[in-house]
Structure formats: structure tokens, C-alpha cells
Amino acid sequence: MTDVVVEALTAGYDRSTVLDGVDLSIGTGGALGLLGRNGVGKSTLIMSLMGIVAPTSGRVLLDGQDVAGRRPDLIARAGVALVPQGRRIWAPLTVAETLALAGRGHGRRWTTDAVLDLLPRLRERLGQQAGQLSGGEQQMLAIARALLTDPTVLLLDEPSDGLAPAIVDQIAELLTTLRGEGVTMLLVEQDLHLAFTVCDEIAVMEKGRIVHLTGTPEFRADRATAHRLLGVA
């Protein structure tokens, strides 16, 4: 079980600063929904936490241990897993091959059997190439791939992207189950229903900073603030 604390995190690309002193915290087993308009830095934050983008300053603490600036493989070994936007599954591989590759060197808590019990649809598709799966099945496979690295922290970037509402409801149910297993989550999402269902806190980002942070019930009740920050009713 892991808590996450981000302190004054700054990052960007070349000479451009995208994250401008981000501060946030997620308690062990908690879920924070990160909202904001396009281009404000949400995906950059996810990639910085995973080590794909190197921060220029600030700290990322996992149970008090600073992992900011480490290589992605070392951050993964520290217990962080990424479900990327667009899923990025390995299309030529079968479901079984994907799970076998993702689970190499792991299997302490999340074994292949445990993941397939959680996602029985994938068990029915073990021999099928990942690129031939439906969008919802590919998203399930992306989550399964992440779980097989045995994470205590799960970073999810727009998991509802391109999916039908019924599939989004299945994703919400799955993520709620994972929270019950003690997995700490940061969920970047445009689908407010998914974020509100899964997360106990909501943060809003503007211009590379967290400008609003509150409990989910309070955010849902404050429609004026939601409209001002997100342009939604």
C-alpha cells in the first residue's frame, strides 16, 4: 500500500515549461480524479510521475521515498504502473502473449489467473491478437498489463477515451474493485461520471498548476465552480 505526495513539480519539453509547481497528495488506497481542459498539463503530469518526462525540479514521494527523475523501469519497480491514453496495446501479440510478457518477473500479488478472474472477458480472448479486440477489450487488456507489474499505484490517462457508456460503466466497476484491493489511483479523465464514481477527491488543473482540490461530493454540489473551471453544467 502506497501514498503519493507531489511537491512543487516542474517539467516540460525542450525550453517549454508545462508543469509549473504542481502540488498534490493521494492517501494510501485513495483515488484522485484530475480534471481540466485540453492542454493544461494533465498527461504531462502522468508521464512525469512515471519517469517518461524528466522533471526539472520538485519531488515525487512514494511512502516518503523520492522517485522524481528516476528511470521508468525503476519507478515501475517501486510500485507504479501506467495505463496510457489510447491504450497502446501490442497489436500483433495475442492476449495470452501480452499477459505472459507483462507478468515476467512479477506475480507476487497480481498473477495471470487473478487478473483473468477479475477480467473474465480476456480469458475468452486469450488466443486472439490484441489488435483485433474491441476498444473496451483493449482497455481491459491495458489495465491487465499494468496490474501484472504488481503495482500499488495506478496512473490512468483517459481510460474512457472512445468507449461506449456501457463499457465506461464496466471500467468504473473494475476501478472501484481495485480501490477495494488497496490500489492507490490517479485518474486523468474527461468523463465526469467515471471520475465521480471512482474517485474520492477531485483536482482541477489550469496552466500547469492545481487550482482547485476538494472532495468529490463537494465538487459535484458546486456547479458554479465546475462550470467556471471546466465549462460544463
MOFENWO-V228237 format. One record per residue. RES is the residue in one letter. SS is DSSP state (helix for helix, strand for strand, loop for the rest). PSI is psi in whole degrees, -180 to 180 (999 if undefined). D_FIRST is the distance of its C-alpha to the first C-alpha in Angstrom with 1 decimal. Layout:
<<RES,SS,PSI,D_FIRST> <RES,SS,PSI,D_FIRST>>
//
This chain:
<<M,loop,138,0.0> <T,loop,138,3.8> <D,loop,153,7.1> <V,strand,130,10.2> <V,strand,125,13.7> <V,strand,127,16.9> <E,strand,118,20.0> <A,strand,44,23.5> <L,strand,128,22.8> <T,strand,135,26.1> <A,strand,163,26.8> <G,strand,-160,29.5> <Y,strand,130,31.9> <D,loop,-118,35.0> <R,loop,10,36.4> <S,strand,128,34.8> <T,strand,125,32.0> <V,strand,-49,29.8> <L,strand,127,26.9> <D,strand,67,28.5> <G,strand,57,26.0> <V,strand,132,23.0> <D,strand,129,20.8> <L,strand,163,17.8> <S,strand,147,14.4> <I,strand,120,11.6> <G,loop,161,9.5> <T,loop,126,5.9> <G,loop,4,6.9> <G,loop,169,10.2> <A,strand,124,12.8> <L,strand,125,15.5> <G,strand,123,18.8> <L,strand,115,20.8> <L,strand,165,24.5> <G,loop,161,27.7> <R,loop,167,30.9> <N,loop,141,31.4> <G,loop,12,31.5> <V,loop,-8,29.6> <G,loop,9,26.9> <K,helix,-49,24.0> <S,helix,-35,23.9> <T,helix,-38,24.6> <L,helix,-47,21.4> <I,helix,-47,19.4> <M,helix,-30,21.3> <S,helix,-40,20.9> <L,helix,-31,17.1> <M,helix,-8,17.4> <G,loop,4,20.2> <I,loop,-36,23.0> <V,loop,128,24.7> <A,loop,123,24.9> <P,loop,150,24.5> <T,loop,-21,27.6> <S,strand,168,25.9> <G,strand,178,22.9> <R,strand,150,19.4> <V,strand,108,16.0> <L,strand,126,13.4> <L,strand,110,9.8> <D,loop,40,8.6> <G,loop,-7,12.4> <Q,strand,125,13.4> <D,strand,121,16.0> <V,loop,6,16.1> <A,loop,130,19.0> <G,loop,-3,21.8> <R,loop,161,20.3> <R,loop,151,21.4> <P,helix,-38,19.5> <D,helix,-33,19.1> <L,helix,-37,17.4> <I,helix,-39,15.0> <A,helix,-42,14.3> <R,helix,-24,13.8> <A,loop,-6,11.2> <G,loop,15,9.1> <V,strand,135,11.1> <A,strand,149,13.5> <L,strand,132,16.5> <V,strand,101,18.6> <P,loop,158,21.8> <Q,loop,138,24.6> <G,loop,2,27.3> <R,loop,-48,25.0> <R,loop,44,26.8> <I,loop,163,26.8> <W,loop,93,28.9> <A,loop,-40,32.0> <P,loop,-20,34.2> <L,loop,149,31.6> <T,strand,167,31.3> <V,helix,-44,28.1> <A,helix,-41,28.0> <E,helix,-39,28.5> <T,helix,-46,25.8> <L,helix,-38,23.2> <A,helix,-41,24.6> <L,helix,-43,24.4> <A,helix,-31,20.9> <G,loop,1,19.6> <R,loop,129,21.5> <G,loop,7,19.8> <H,loop,-137,16.5> <G,loop,19,16.3> <R,loop,-48,13.8> <R,loop,-53,12.0> <W,loop,93,13.7> <T,loop,168,17.3> <T,helix,-43,20.3> <D,helix,-40,21.4> <A,helix,-40,18.1> <V,helix,-40,18.3> <L,helix,-30,22.0> <D,helix,-36,21.6> <L,helix,-32,19.5> <L,loop,72,22.1> <P,helix,-25,25.4> <R,helix,-35,27.6> <L,helix,-32,26.4> <R,helix,-35,27.6> <E,loop,-14,31.0> <R,loop,18,31.0> <L,loop,-36,30.0> <G,loop,2,33.4> <Q,loop,143,33.8> <Q,strand,140,33.5> <A,helix,-35,30.6> <G,helix,-13,33.2> <Q,helix,-2,35.0> <L,loop,158,32.2> <S,loop,166,32.3> <G,helix,-42,30.3> <G,helix,-39,27.9> <E,helix,-37,27.6> <Q,helix,-39,27.0> <Q,helix,-41,24.1> <M,helix,-40,22.6> <L,helix,-39,23.1> <A,helix,-39,21.5> <I,helix,-42,18.3> <A,helix,-44,18.7> <R,helix,-43,19.2> <A,helix,-43,16.0> <L,helix,-33,14.0> <L,loop,-8,15.9> <T,loop,3,14.5> <D,loop,53,11.2> <P,loop,154,9.1> <T,loop,-15,5.6> <V,strand,129,8.1> <L,strand,123,11.4> <L,strand,122,14.6> <L,strand,123,17.5> <D,strand,103,21.0> <E,loop,57,23.5> <P,loop,-17,22.5> <S,loop,-4,25.4> <D,loop,119,27.9> <G,loop,9,31.1> <L,loop,149,30.0> <A,loop,153,32.0> <P,helix,-38,30.8> <A,helix,-35,30.4> <I,helix,-37,28.0> <V,helix,-38,26.0> <D,helix,-38,25.7> <Q,helix,-40,24.3> <I,helix,-43,21.7> <A,helix,-43,20.8> <E,helix,-42,20.5> <L,helix,-47,18.3> <L,helix,-35,15.8> <T,helix,-40,15.8> <T,helix,-44,15.1> <L,helix,-37,12.1> <R,helix,-40,10.8> <G,helix,-22,11.6> <E,loop,2,9.4> <G,loop,10,6.3> <V,loop,129,6.8> <T,strand,138,7.5> <M,strand,142,11.2> <L,strand,119,14.3> <L,strand,109,17.3> <V,strand,125,20.7> <E,loop,145,23.3> <Q,loop,-23,26.9> <D,loop,104,26.9> <L,helix,-36,26.4> <H,helix,-44,26.2> <L,helix,-47,23.2> <A,helix,-43,21.4> <F,helix,-33,22.5> <T,helix,-40,21.4> <V,helix,-37,17.8> <C,loop,145,17.0> <D,loop,-14,17.0> <E,strand,152,18.2> <I,strand,132,20.8> <A,strand,146,21.8> <V,strand,134,25.1> <M,strand,139,26.1> <E,strand,130,29.7> <K,loop,44,31.2> <G,loop,12,28.0> <R,strand,153,26.8> <I,strand,118,24.7> <V,strand,-10,27.6> <H,strand,134,26.1> <L,strand,126,22.9> <T,strand,169,22.8> <G,strand,152,21.3> <T,helix,-46,22.1> <P,helix,-39,24.8> <E,helix,-40,26.4> <F,helix,-41,26.6> <R,helix,-33,28.0> <A,helix,-19,30.6> <D,loop,77,31.7> <R,helix,-32,33.7> <A,helix,-42,35.7> <T,helix,-42,32.8> <A,helix,-42,31.4> <H,helix,-41,35.0> <R,helix,-41,35.4> <L,helix,-33,32.2> <L,helix,-14,32.0> <G,loop,26,35.6> <V,loop,158,34.7> <A,loop,999,36.1>>
//
